[in-house]
């Protein structure tokens, strides 16, 4: 399977090839114009094609710089993933090497979060043991981070368990089998409505679909369509 990084590098190669071809075309157009030849008022601008090629060259240069920044970001993502083998889905905020990279909150990353919790708890115990020696500067404990991560893990575990153990109602099964909704594997209690943008139904404890507060319909037409599905 071709990765995003490989696709980005391939696109950069195409841009560079087009840049090279454009430069050659600019030189060729220049050579066709006699040295020092002025424009004559009322006639076609003899430098029109050269100017057009220069504009294209500037556009390609901007595209090249943008693509190089994207590659730097994707390389940073690959490095982050290689350092965290349990990580399945990455969250990226930013489009350059300065992008903030972390783990997406979904069931695919449960093993990563569990392992992270063990690491935090170990560091926290070490910090507390160190602080008992009454040092001049105490080590920072990680209680708040541990509590936050435990809540995240429980949320995902509850979500996973609910999706695996709750039997769909006959109406919910009908919507799935008809292809009206698709289950989101990363957060399996949500089923996105086919044909609508980021509108999902949510599985309740009885196996029925309800309107999702997290991914609700916004427009009146979408609300009407969702209401029709839930009838």
Number of C-alpha atoms within 10 A of each C-alpha: 4 6 8 14 17 13 12 16 15 11 16 20 14 13 17 15 11 15 19 13 12 17 15 13 16 18 12 12 17 15 10 9 13 8 8 6 9 11 11 9 7 6 7 9 13 16 15 11 14 18 14 11 19 16 12 16 19 12 12 17 15 12 16 19 12 14 20 18 16 22 22 16 23 22 16 18 21 14 11 16 18 11 10 13 10 17 19 16 17 15 13 15 11 12 16 18 17 12 17 14 17 15 19 16 18 21 22 19 19 22 15 18 22 16 12 16 19 12 12 18 17 12 15 19 14 13 16 15 12 13 16 9 9 9 9 7 7 13 14 11 17 16 13 9 13 18 12 11 17 15 11 17 22 12 14 22 15 14 19 20 12 17 21 11 10 15 15 18 13 11 15 21 16 13 17 16 11 9 11 15 23 17 17 12 14 17 16 20 24 26 23 19 23 13 10 13 13 13 23 27 27 21 24 17 13 10 20 18 23 16 19 18 11 12 16 17 23 11 9 9 10 17 15 11 14 20 13 9 16 14 6
